[in-house]
């Protein structure tokens, strides 16, 4: 199904098993606006953000990498800034338990809708700053109730499969309407093109790789969809000023695209740490919550925030006080992951 290109660059995407319960994006696209290839779409320009280039190194975590790009951009759509999402938080929960690992793309979408994802700052996908190996990406010792609570911030609403895997227009429509797609490609790298800006279809199918696609357009070489990949930066050139790789119609016409998915987002959930939730639950009267950390001062009545009073602060603790003047300070390293919105 897949193998390693080189020790430095690996794949890890398996064709999803057929499931009649899948919701199909094509049904939505049938009533959508036609694609304007000359106008194109660039998710970085649309959201006024810049993505980093991920490097999965010797791990087979491409499915986690692809989805993490997508979730980070959907979060940027809501918050106005790009914040890396942890590929490890996704891959470590969906990998195939075999010597070479890998994952199904559907499982990543399902996890994001049912559980969510974590920010890179909460759960690093790099081992001491170095690109990861497979064992590091599979490790699940980080799982806890507090991490589960934080993951809810980034939950999606619905994932849909793109049925027309040979239809580049359908992919482009999904990129435009849903700010991206995550899909599989077949390859063999016999012509070394995957180290370049213009990967070419394989002569024979030797591996499957998962990619996030967030751009499309037409240039002097024809139509394309574009990906940042997860093998590190390639620099730039005149035809690829953003450093993204371009896959063209020949990849679609030769049947080398598979299992593309698109995601419907929903507003970030507002959460508190478990410690703060337990303290607040004990107070049934009106209390004042003062965010000395990256939170906000607000009024909570019966455990629900009703009003925001001031802007962000700068430390890392939480003071909860009841209306009699008695309170407690809660310190938590997870507190700075609270979303930056007009709610707490």
C-alpha positions as CSV (number, residue, x, y, z in Angstrom):
1,X,0.0,0.0,0.0
2,X,2.8,2.4,0.8
3,X,6.5,2.5,1.6
4,X,9.3,4.9,2.4
5,X,10.8,7.1,-0.3
6,X,14.0,7.7,1.6
7,X,14.8,7.6,5.3
8,X,14.2,11.4,5.3
9,X,10.8,11.4,3.5
10,X,8.0,9.0,4.0
11,X,4.4,8.3,3.2
12,X,1.6,6.6,5.1
13,X,-1.8,7.0,3.5
14,X,-4.0,4.0,2.9
15,X,-7.1,3.9,0.7
16,X,-10.2,4.2,2.9
17,X,-12.4,1.1,3.0
18,X,-15.8,1.6,1.4
19,X,-18.4,2.8,3.9
20,X,-22.0,3.5,2.7
21,X,-22.5,5.9,5.6
22,X,-20.1,8.4,4.1
23,X,-21.6,11.8,3.3
24,X,-20.6,12.8,-0.2
25,X,-19.4,16.3,-1.0
26,X,-20.4,16.0,-4.7
27,X,-24.1,16.3,-3.6
28,X,-23.3,19.8,-2.2
29,X,-21.1,20.8,-5.1
30,X,-23.9,20.0,-7.6
31,X,-25.7,23.3,-6.7
32,X,-22.5,25.3,-6.2
33,X,-21.0,28.1,-8.3
34,X,-18.7,26.9,-11.2
35,X,-15.0,27.2,-10.6
36,X,-13.3,30.3,-12.0
37,X,-9.8,29.0,-12.8
38,X,-8.5,32.4,-13.9
39,X,-9.5,33.9,-10.6
40,X,-8.2,30.9,-8.7
41,X,-8.1,30.6,-4.9
42,X,-5.2,31.0,-2.4
43,X,-6.1,30.2,1.2
44,X,-3.1,32.1,2.6
45,X,-4.1,35.2,0.7
46,X,-7.8,34.7,1.5
47,X,-7.1,34.5,5.3
48,X,-4.1,36.8,5.2
49,X,-1.9,34.2,7.0
50,X,1.2,32.3,6.2
51,X,1.5,28.5,6.9
52,X,4.7,26.9,8.0
53,X,6.1,23.9,6.2
54,X,5.8,20.7,8.2
55,X,8.4,17.9,8.2
56,X,7.2,14.4,9.1
57,X,10.7,13.0,8.5
58,X,10.8,9.2,9.0
59,X,7.3,8.9,10.4
60,X,4.3,7.7,8.4
61,X,2.2,10.5,9.9
62,X,1.1,12.2,6.7
63,X,-2.6,11.8,7.4
64,X,-2.1,13.7,10.7
65,X,0.0,16.3,9.0
66,X,-2.5,16.9,6.3
67,X,-5.4,17.3,8.7
68,X,-3.4,19.5,11.0
69,X,-2.8,22.1,8.2
70,X,-6.5,22.2,7.5
71,X,-7.6,22.6,11.1
72,X,-5.0,25.4,11.7
73,X,-6.4,27.3,8.7
74,X,-10.0,26.9,9.7
75,X,-9.0,28.2,13.1
76,X,-7.3,31.1,11.5
77,X,-10.6,31.8,9.6
78,X,-12.3,32.3,12.9
79,X,-9.6,33.9,15.0
80,X,-7.7,35.9,12.4
81,X,-4.3,34.4,13.1
82,X,-2.5,31.2,12.2
83,X,-1.5,28.9,15.0
84,X,0.0,25.5,14.2
85,X,-2.1,22.4,15.1
86,X,-0.5,19.2,16.3
87,X,-0.2,16.4,13.8
88,X,0.7,14.1,16.6
89,X,-2.6,14.8,18.4
90,X,-4.4,13.3,15.3
91,X,-2.0,10.6,14.1
92,X,-1.3,9.0,17.5
93,X,-5.0,8.1,17.8
94,X,-5.6,6.8,14.3
95,X,-2.4,5.0,13.1
96,X,-2.6,1.5,11.7
97,X,-0.9,-0.8,14.3
98,X,1.6,-2.4,12.0
99,X,5.4,-2.1,11.7
100,X,5.2,0.6,9.0
101,X,2.1,2.5,10.4
102,X,0.1,4.9,8.3
103,X,-3.5,5.8,8.6
104,X,-6.9,6.2,6.8
105,X,-7.8,9.7,5.9
106,X,-11.4,9.1,6.9
107,X,-10.3,8.3,10.5
108,X,-8.7,11.7,10.8
109,X,-11.9,13.5,9.8
110,X,-13.9,11.4,12.1
111,X,-11.6,12.1,15.0
112,X,-11.7,15.9,14.4
113,X,-15.5,15.9,14.4
114,X,-15.9,13.6,17.5
115,X,-12.9,14.7,19.6
116,X,-11.1,17.6,18.0
117,X,-7.3,18.4,17.9
118,X,-4.7,20.2,19.9
119,X,-2.5,23.1,19.2
120,X,1.2,22.4,18.5
121,X,2.2,24.4,21.6
122,X,0.2,22.0,23.7
123,X,1.4,18.8,22.1
124,X,4.6,19.1,20.0
125,X,4.9,17.0,16.8
126,X,8.7,17.5,16.8
127,X,11.0,15.5,19.1
128,X,13.0,18.1,21.0
129,X,12.6,20.4,18.0
130,X,13.7,17.7,15.5
131,X,11.5,16.1,12.9
132,X,9.9,13.0,14.4
133,X,10.3,9.3,14.0
134,X,7.4,6.9,13.9
135,X,7.6,5.8,17.6
136,X,7.4,9.4,18.7
137,X,4.3,10.1,16.6
138,X,2.6,7.0,17.9
139,X,3.1,7.8,21.6
140,X,-0.2,8.4,23.4
141,X,1.1,8.9,27.0
142,X,0.0,12.6,26.7
143,X,-3.7,11.6,26.8
144,X,-5.6,13.0,29.8
145,X,-9.0,14.5,30.6
146,X,-7.5,18.0,30.5
147,X,-6.2,17.3,27.0
148,X,-9.5,15.9,25.9
149,X,-11.2,19.1,27.2
150,X,-8.8,21.3,25.3
151,X,-9.3,19.3,22.1
152,X,-12.9,20.3,22.0
153,X,-11.9,23.9,21.0
154,X,-11.0,22.6,17.5
155,X,-13.8,20.2,16.8
156,X,-15.3,20.2,13.3
157,X,-19.0,19.9,12.4
158,X,-18.9,17.4,9.5
159,X,-16.6,15.7,7.1
160,X,-17.6,14.7,3.6
161,X,-15.9,12.5,1.0
162,X,-15.2,13.8,-2.5
163,X,-16.5,11.1,-4.7
164,X,-15.2,12.4,-8.0
165,X,-11.5,11.6,-7.5
166,X,-10.7,12.2,-11.1
167,X,-12.4,15.6,-11.3
168,X,-10.0,18.5,-10.7
169,X,-12.9,21.0,-10.9
170,X,-14.6,19.2,-7.9
171,X,-11.4,19.5,-5.9
172,X,-11.1,23.1,-6.7
173,X,-14.7,23.8,-5.7
174,X,-14.1,22.1,-2.4
175,X,-10.9,24.2,-1.8
176,X,-12.8,27.4,-2.6
177,X,-15.9,26.7,-0.6
178,X,-14.4,24.9,2.4
179,X,-10.9,26.4,2.5
180,X,-9.2,23.2,1.6
181,X,-9.3,19.5,1.1
182,X,-7.2,16.6,2.5
183,X,-6.6,13.8,0.0
184,X,-4.5,10.9,-1.0
185,X,-2.1,10.6,-4.0
186,X,-0.3,7.6,-5.5
187,X,3.4,7.8,-6.3
188,X,6.7,6.0,-6.8
189,X,9.2,8.9,-7.1
190,X,11.1,7.0,-9.8
191,X,11.6,10.3,-11.6
192,X,12.5,12.1,-8.4
193,X,9.7,14.7,-9.1
194,X,8.5,14.7,-5.5
195,X,11.6,16.6,-4.5
196,X,10.6,19.3,-7.0
197,X,7.7,21.8,-7.3
198,X,6.0,19.7,-10.0
199,X,5.4,16.1,-8.9
200,X,4.5,13.8,-11.8
201,X,2.1,10.8,-11.9
202,X,3.8,7.5,-11.0
203,X,4.7,4.9,-13.7
204,X,3.5,2.3,-11.1
205,X,1.7,2.6,-7.8
206,X,4.2,2.0,-5.0
207,X,3.0,4.2,-2.1
208,X,0.1,6.4,-1.0
209,X,0.7,9.8,0.5
210,X,-1.8,12.2,2.2
211,X,-1.7,16.0,1.4
212,X,-3.6,19.1,2.3
213,X,-4.6,21.2,-0.8
214,X,-5.4,24.9,-0.2
215,X,-4.9,26.6,-3.5
216,X,-5.9,26.3,-7.2
217,X,-5.5,28.3,-10.4
218,X,-4.1,28.3,-13.9
219,X,-0.7,29.4,-15.1
220,X,1.4,29.0,-18.2
221,X,1.5,25.2,-17.6
222,X,-2.2,24.8,-17.1
223,X,-4.6,24.1,-14.2
224,X,-3.2,23.1,-10.8
225,X,-4.1,22.5,-7.2
226,X,-1.4,23.2,-4.7
227,X,0.0,21.7,-1.4
228,X,2.6,22.6,1.2
229,X,3.3,18.9,1.6
230,X,4.9,17.7,4.9
231,X,8.5,17.1,3.8
232,X,9.9,20.5,4.8
233,X,10.5,23.6,2.7
234,X,11.7,23.5,-1.0
235,X,12.5,27.2,-1.3
236,X,10.8,29.2,-4.0
237,X,11.0,30.1,-7.7
238,X,9.2,32.4,-10.2
239,X,6.4,29.9,-10.9
240,X,6.1,28.8,-7.2
241,X,6.7,32.0,-5.2
242,X,5.0,30.5,-2.1
243,X,7.0,27.2,-2.1
244,X,3.9,25.1,-2.5
245,X,4.0,22.1,-4.9
246,X,1.5,22.0,-7.8
247,X,-0.3,18.9,-8.9
248,X,-1.8,19.2,-12.4
249,X,-4.5,17.6,-14.5
250,X,-2.3,14.7,-15.5
251,X,-2.4,13.5,-11.9
252,X,-6.2,13.3,-12.1
253,X,-6.5,12.0,-15.7
254,X,-4.2,9.0,-14.8
255,X,-6.3,8.0,-11.8
256,X,-3.7,8.8,-9.2
257,X,-5.8,10.8,-6.8
258,X,-7.9,9.0,-4.1
259,X,-9.9,9.5,-0.9
260,X,-10.2,13.3,-0.8
261,X,-12.2,14.8,2.1
262,X,-13.5,18.2,3.0
263,X,-14.5,19.5,6.4
264,X,-17.4,21.8,7.6
265,X,-16.2,23.8,10.5
266,X,-18.1,25.1,13.5
267,X,-17.3,27.9,16.0
268,X,-14.5,27.1,18.5
269,X,-15.9,25.8,21.8
270,X,-15.2,27.8,24.9
271,X,-13.7,25.8,27.6
272,X,-12.0,26.1,31.0
273,X,-9.5,23.9,32.7
274,X,-10.9,21.0,34.7
275,X,-9.7,22.6,38.0
276,X,-11.5,25.9,37.2
277,X,-14.7,24.1,36.2
278,X,-14.8,22.2,39.4
279,X,-14.3,25.3,41.5
280,X,-16.9,27.3,39.6
281,X,-19.4,24.4,39.9
282,X,-19.2,24.7,43.7
283,X,-20.5,28.3,43.6
284,X,-24.2,28.7,42.8
285,X,-24.2,32.4,43.6
286,X,-22.8,35.2,41.4
287,X,-19.0,35.1,41.3
288,X,-16.4,37.2,39.6
289,X,-13.7,35.5,37.6
290,X,-10.5,37.5,37.1
291,X,-8.2,36.3,34.3
292,X,-4.7,37.3,35.4
293,X,-3.4,35.0,32.6
294,X,-4.4,35.0,29.0
295,X,-8.0,35.2,29.9
296,X,-10.6,38.0,30.5
297,X,-12.3,39.4,33.5
298,X,-15.9,38.3,33.3
299,X,-19.0,37.7,35.5
300,X,-20.2,34.2,35.9
301,X,-23.7,33.5,37.1
302,X,-24.5,29.9,38.1
303,X,-21.4,28.7,36.3
304,X,-22.1,30.5,33.0
305,X,-20.1,33.5,31.7
306,X,-22.6,36.4,31.1
307,X,-20.4,39.4,30.4
308,X,-16.9,40.3,29.4
309,X,-15.5,43.3,31.2
310,X,-11.8,43.8,30.1
311,X,-9.2,42.8,27.6
312,X,-6.5,40.2,27.9
313,X,-4.0,40.1,30.8
314,X,-0.5,38.7,30.9
315,X,0.3,36.1,33.6
316,X,-0.9,32.5,34.0
317,X,-3.4,32.0,36.8
318,X,-7.1,32.4,37.5
319,X,-8.8,34.0,40.5
320,X,-12.3,32.8,41.3
321,X,-14.2,34.8,43.9
322,X,-17.7,34.5,45.2
323,X,-19.9,37.5,46.0
324,X,-18.9,37.4,49.7
325,X,-15.3,38.2,48.9
326,X,-13.7,34.8,49.4
327,X,-11.9,33.1,46.6
328,X,-9.1,30.9,45.3
329,X,-6.3,31.2,42.7
330,X,-6.1,28.5,40.1
331,X,-2.8,28.0,38.3
332,X,-2.6,25.9,35.2
333,X,-0.3,25.5,32.3
334,X,-3.3,24.8,30.1
335,X,-4.9,28.1,30.9
336,X,-3.0,30.0,28.1
337,X,-4.7,27.7,25.5
338,X,-8.1,29.3,26.1
339,X,-9.3,30.8,22.8
340,X,-9.0,34.5,22.1
341,X,-12.6,35.5,21.4
342,X,-15.1,37.9,22.9
343,X,-16.1,35.1,25.3
344,X,-13.8,33.9,28.1
